[in-house]
Amino acid sequence: MAITANDPHRKSWLDVPSESDFPIQNIPFGVFLTKEHVVTIGTRIGDYAIDLGALQQLDYFEGIELTDDMFMQDTLNDFISDGHKTWRQVRNRIADIFDAENPKLRDNKEHREVVIFNVSDVEMQLPVLIGDYTDFYSSREHATNVGKMFRDPENALLPNWLHIPVGYHGRSSTIVPSGIPVHRPMGQTLPNGETTPVFGPSRLVDFELETGFITTDANIMGENIPVHEAEEHIFGMVLLNDWSARDIQKWEYVPLGPFLAKNFATSISPWIVTMDALEPFRTKGPKQNPMPLPYLQQKGKHAFDICLEVSIKPEKAEETIVSKSNFKYMYWSMSQQLAHHTSNGCRVNSGDLMGSGTISGPTEDSFGSMLELTWGGKNPIKMNDGSERKFINDNDTVIMRGYCKNAEVRIGFGEVSSKLLPPFARN
Amino acid sequence: MAITANDPHRKSWLDVPSESDFPIQNIPFGVFLTKEHVVTIGTRIGDYAIDLGALQQLDYFEGIELTDDMFMQDTLNDFISDGHKTWRQVRNRIADIFDAENPKLRDNKEHREVVIFNVSDVEMQLPVLIGDYTDFYSSREHATNVGKMFRDPENALLPNWLHIPVGYHGRSSTIVPSGIPVHRPMGQTLPNGETTPVFGPSRLVDFELETGFITTDANIMGENIPVHEAEEHIFGMVLLNDWSARDIQKWEYVPLGPFLAKNFATSISPWIVTMDALEPFRTKGPKQNPMPLPYLQQKGKHAFDICLEVSIKPEKAEETIVSKSNFKYMYWSMSQQLAHHTSNGCRVNSGDLMGSGTISGPTEDSFGSMLELTWGGKNPIKMNDGSERKFINDNDTVIMRGYCKNAEVRIGFGEVSSKLLPPFARN
């Protein structure tokens, strides 16, 4: 089935500002709460949030096989579970409904009033119920930077890194959508030169610039997903801020990996941009040398050219862009990550989230964390308001944005923005 | 409210075999499927599975505040969310209903027929929907054994171990109840002396003898659970086999911890034994030296005296007991684990599972994994059928059992039993 929703010449009868992340060629999926406290599945065009539950009730999806309440739910899990044929049918249909030439909804004021909201009038929710969250570590530049700082500058990459898309399990219960503030975590740390740890607020709270992909239920327990089939089990992508407390991490992570340093919060952008929408931005990833083992080998273009940037906004000042990176730098592709994750028979469910790992580029201004940008705090970043940052201060807001762009169209993610509050205080 | 269900002198009108794990003083909670394909929440007395949904419909819980369909569900999450006062009321009521002196159900044949099943006629399910699964590493003997084998025999414990109940995130999607077989995982390993990894079936599949505890929803994001409040947020315990592929683990786990070596399967016993039922078996844990930081300090008895054993049953032979251990050996208590887990504000939900980590005792026959029992395969275990085991063979069944016992009563978990099948083959 053709992805007619991607037609770059199509225009919508809804107004789309120039440089919007959400032209009619995007059609992402999300979940929002209206002012009337109704939760629904929706999409976005320009600055309009569109209620897909209302559209379904008004029969705009006639002819597509969907359960009656498919879009009147508070998560996308069931829709994602229906598989990529249904995703594509629905996305194509939405493009038709909002096509400038289609009068059906355009000229029906009554319908428009129950279907279309200003994005500023809705509250975005988590788009999926995330059963399991996995975070990978797939940027060679990031792994090299961390290795140089904490291990051996001459042998920065660990021996397994070029053979395995290294990953580990994260915590689902603290994944929040853009806009939800996050408290500076308390935790155990070992002061420099001491042998006895102390407990208190983390002094080194950091962001990690990542993307995440959302899977459908793809295999039974014991079964693997071959690398050449993996892409069809990926629904779409979000931006992801993997909040990290570096001082807690340093003391706790040997030998079982990061735990409390990470699980206090993970923030994601609320609109899932489908792999279909990202299709025009497919590109070749970095050359893999040594050749991966056969179960990870793939030919063709499996990376995506997604421009990424991170800003820090102090409480009473304008934001400063601190990093510009790109998803195409990732050494391991999403399909390799998913094939590896299931190579042992690990079951993947609809709505599972898999993070890319910090996306650092090759240059010093493209690193994906303050740890790397300031080289462990040695080189503070100058902010537009004259202040300096080694890590994130209380009441700073960290904003990540991402978009793809070619001569014809711009497809974006919007942003994931979250404010770091002081440590939680009980009333 | 008193725990009248624990009265050691109470007898049931249901037959309870001597040495049963499930006298009327136990009253665990689980979920089962009947022959008529009805899923219900239930309890167990002797060899009878009791349908709590049917009991509720017949008004046996009158006077206890419960939603109408509380027990007609396929998970215990909502019930657990109701909190420890409700758990205790229901458990006390069940003890009353089945008390030898109470004729109400005893003498009502019609009711008995819809409420009581033979355990052999029902199929046990996962008792909870597990949102997040955390595994700790809290046995000093286990951490010391592993440290001696893989690091420095003179400094076996890592510097953080005596200060932190070390833990990490596991995978929820592959947690299965007792009885579900598990496939030997495929994976990447690095052969001894080589620098290039290979992909194939793990050659070193192991069990880890653990228990797990199930939490209720206890805090909002950002908020911690103080150590002295932690116990009231623990619903109960299960036995847990943390299946592990040692060769995959060795190659993948630095620096982010075990991943595919563990997430192919975790098996749990299906009946959750409540902390109320375990109350008489409270005991003192090991002395903690150095003194933990204040947020982990607790006085009194926070360990539990639970006898544990592991058997291996070859396909065509009787089982051999390979380890006898005890939960009381754990250095860190469950309440310390939960207080630590939430010390950074990590949210805990109803139905979350937290594993103890391998429970090794002080003697060589009380170690909780084949890795330790055979000291890395150096000292194979002699089986009753004359065969030997370094690790687990295809078609072996690993059976873990656990019980508490004093002069008056025995409270047990039943077993978690699962067969290791050969690697999964696609049809």
Interface residues (C-beta under 8 A of the other chain):
Chain A: G131 D132 Y137 L158 P159 N160 H163 I164 V166 G167 Y168 H169 G170 R171 S172 S173 T174 V176 V182 H183 P185 M186 G187 Q188 L190 T195 T196 P197 V198 F199 S202 M221 G222 E223 N224 A245 I248 W251 E252 Y253 V254 P255 L256 G257 P258 F259 L260 N263 F264 A265 P290 L293 P294 Y295 H340 H341 S343 N344 G345 C346 R347 V348 N349 D352 L421 F424 R426
Chain B: G131 D132 Y137 L158 P159 N160 H163 I164 V166 G167 Y168 H169 G170 R171 S172 S173 T174 V176 V182 H183 P185 M186 G187 Q188 L190 T195 T196 P197 V198 F199 S202 M221 G222 E223 N224 A245 I248 W251 E252 Y253 V254 P255 L256 G257 P258 F259 L260 N263 F264 A265 P290 L293 P294 Y295 H340 H341 S343 N344 G345 C346 R347 V348 N349 D352 L421 F424 R426
